[in-house]
C-alpha cells in the first residue's frame, strides 16, 4: 500500500509541475527555404485595427516595432529599407482589462474587514511574420499569447521579452 501512495504522489507532483511551466511560443516556417541566404531586412508598419469599443495605441505599436527591430538586428541581420531580403511585419492585439479578483481580509479592532483592489491586467496576442522580399512568400511565422499579466511600469521590457521569446526560434544570420 505504501508504494501505491508513493507512486500517486509522484504522478500528481509531475502533473502539477508540468502545468506550472510557461507555455512555449508557437512558430512555423517553410522548410524548403534556405535562411542562410538572407542578410538584410526591413519592417513594414503594422496595420492594426482597434476592436469595437477599444482604442488603438500608436505608442504600444512603436514599442513592438522597436523590440522587433532590435531582436532581428541582434541576430546579425542588417536593416536595409532600400534592398531587403525579407520583410518583417506583425499584428498585435492587446487589451487592458480591470481585474477585481484581489481580496484581502484584515482583522481590525476585533472585526474582519474585506478590501477589494482593482489592478489592470494585459491580455493579448502577437503574430510576427517574415516574408521573402523578392517573392512575397511567407517564410516564417511566430506567435504568442503571453501578453497576459498584471500591468506594471515596465511595459517595454515585457514587450521585448515576449518578442525575444517568439523570435528565439527564428534562425540567426548565416545559420
N, C-alpha and C positions, 0 to 999 in steps of 0.2 A: 504493500500500500504506500509505503514511504516513497518508493521510486516513481510511482504513478503521479504523486503530487509534485515531485521534483520536476518531472517532465512537463506537467501542466504549467508550472511556474515558468519554466524556461520558454515554453511556447508563447505564453501570454506576454512575457517580457520582450521576446523577439518581435511579436506583433506590435506592441506598444512602441518600441524603439524605431521600428520601420515606419510607423505612422508619424513619428516626430521629425523625420528627415525632411529637409527642404525639397520641394519639387524641382526637378531639373527643367531648364528651359527646353523648348522643343525646336527642332530645326530640320530642314530637309534641303537637299541640293541635287543638282543634275550630275550624276556620277560620270557622265561622259565628258565633262568639262575639265580641261587642264588648267587649274587655278594658278600654276606656276608661271603662266604666260601673262598674267595681269600685274601691272606695275603702278598704274595711276587710277585715280577715282575722282568723281565729283558727287555732290549730293544735290538731289532735287528737293526743293522745299516741299514739305508735306502738305497735301491738300486735305485739310481736316474740316469736317462739318460738325457743328455742335448739334447734339441731340435736342429734341424738343424740350424747351424749358431749361436748357443748360447753356452756360456761357462758354465760348471758346477762349483759350488762354494763349495769346501770342508769346507771352514770356515763357510759359511752360514749353511751348514748341521750340523756342530758341534754346532752352536748356537741353532738350532732347537732341537738337541739331548739333550743338557744341559737343555733347557727350559722344555722339556717333562719330563726328569728325575726329575727335581726339583718339578714340579707341581704334578706328581704322588706320589712322596715321601711326599709332603706336605699334601696329602690326607690320610696319615697314612700307606701306603704300604712300604714294605722293599725291597730294591734292592738285589736280590739274583740270580746271574748268574748260580749257580750250580743246584738249585732246585726251579725254579719259578713256581708260579701258573698260571701266564699269561705273555704273551709276548706283548710288545708294539712296533709297527712299524709305519712308516709314509711315505708318499710320498708328496713331495713338488715341486712346480714349481713356481719359482719366476723369474720375468723378470724386468730388469731395462730399462726404456724407457725414451728418452728425451721428454720433453713437452715444446712446444714453444708457449703456449697459453697465457702467461703473457705479457700484453701490457700496457705500461704506456704512458700517454700523459702529457707532461710538457710544460708550457709556458716559453719560454726562449727568452729574448730580443725581445718581440713582435711577435714571430713566434711560432707555435706549432711544437713540435718535437715528434716523435714516437720512443720509445725504446722498444725493444723486448728482453727478457731474457729467457734463457732456464734453466729448472730445471729437475733433474732426478726424476721420479716417479716410484714406485714399483707397479707391477701388478702380482697377483699370487693366488695360491690356496694351501691349505694344507689339507691332509686327514690323520687322526690318526686312526689306527686300534688296537683293543685289541683282542688278540687271546688266547684262552684257551691253556695252555702249554701241557696239558695231552691229549686233544682230537684233537688239531689243528683247532678247530672250531672258526670262527669269532663270538665274543660275543658282541662287541660294536664298533661302527664307528662314528667318528665325523669329520666334515669338515667345512671349512670356506673360503671365498674369500675376507676377509677383509685385505689382504696384499696389499692394494691399498692405495696410498697416496704419498705425497711428501717425497722424501728421505731426511732423516735428520741424524745427527750424532749418534743418539742413537738407532741403529738398534736392538741390543739385547733386549732393553726394549720393542720395538714394537713387536718383535717375541714372547717374554714372555707374553705380553698382549693377543696376538692372541691365543697362546697355552692355556693360562689360561681360556680364554673365551670358547674355544672349550671343554676343559676338565671340565669345570664348571658343566656340566651335567653328568659326569662320577661319579658313587657313591663313597663316601669315604669309607675307610675300616670299616667293621663291620656294614654297613648300608644296 
